Amino acid sequence: MKYKVHRFEINMDKDQQKLEDFLNNLKGEVVSIIPNNQNLGLPQVMGLARRIDFLLIVEKAN
């Protein structure tokens, strides 16, 4: 079994269609989607707000 890890840059407010298109064009099975939370400033550091700047998408290759 082989796996591929894709890094997908995303703006959560406006890239839903872009993510959907990316996932539909993958050849293998999506095993996991891991968000990367970026902490920017005091509210984010205190855990009151978060921003996802990219996703790691693990694909099982055929």
Backbone torsions as a table, in degrees:
resi	resn	phi	psi	omega
1	MET	NA	135.7	177.3
2	LYS	-121.5	148.1	179.6
3	TYR	-125.9	148.9	173.3
4	LYS	-121.3	141.8	176.5
5	VAL	-115.6	123.4	179.8
6	HIS	-108.3	138.4	173.3
7	ARG	-100.1	123.7	-176.2
8	PHE	-119.7	106.9	177.2
9	GLU	-69.2	135.1	-173.7
10	ILE	-146.1	144.6	167.2
11	ASN	-111.9	109.7	-171.5
12	MET	-62.0	-19.6	-178.8
13	ASP	-78.7	-26.0	-172.2
14	LYS	-138.3	3.1	-174.6
15	ASP	-106.7	22.5	-179.0
16	GLN	-61.1	-45.9	-178.7
17	GLN	-66.2	-38.1	178.1
18	LYS	-61.6	-42.9	178.2
19	LEU	-66.1	-43.0	179.4
20	GLU	-60.5	-44.4	178.5
21	ASP	-62.5	-42.5	179.7
22	PHE	-61.0	-47.6	-178.6
23	LEU	-64.5	-39.2	179.9
24	ASN	-69.3	-21.5	-179.6
25	ASN	-92.9	-1.4	176.8
26	LEU	-71.2	144.4	-178.4
27	LYS	-83.3	-34.9	-176.3
28	GLY	-97.5	-166.3	-178.7
29	GLU	-93.6	133.5	176.7
30	VAL	-76.6	122.5	-178.6
31	VAL	-94.1	-39.8	-176.0
32	SER	-158.3	150.8	172.0
33	ILE	-125.8	120.1	-174.8
34	ILE	-115.6	115.3	178.7
35	PRO	-80.6	145.8	172.8
36	ASN	-106.1	114.1	179.3
37	ASN	-86.4	125.6	179.0
38	GLN	-101.5	126.6	177.5
39	ASN	-94.0	122.6	-178.6
40	LEU	-129.7	102.6	175.0
41	GLY	89.0	175.4	-173.1
42	LEU	-61.3	-46.3	179.4
43	PRO	-60.6	-37.5	-179.9
44	GLN	-71.5	-40.5	-179.8
45	VAL	-64.5	-37.4	-179.7
46	MET	-77.7	-4.9	177.8
47	GLY	86.8	11.7	-179.7
48	LEU	-82.6	-23.8	-179.7
49	ALA	-148.4	149.0	178.8
50	ARG	-137.3	156.2	175.7
51	ARG	-135.7	128.2	177.5
52	ILE	-92.5	121.7	-178.4
53	ASP	-101.7	-23.7	172.5
54	PHE	-156.9	162.7	176.9
55	LEU	-118.2	142.6	167.7
56	LEU	-101.4	124.7	-177.1
57	ILE	-114.5	118.9	-179.7
58	VAL	-95.9	124.4	-177.8
59	GLU	-119.1	132.1	173.0
60	LYS	-84.3	116.7	-176.6
61	ALA	-80.2	144.6	178.6
62	ASN	-79.8	NA	NA
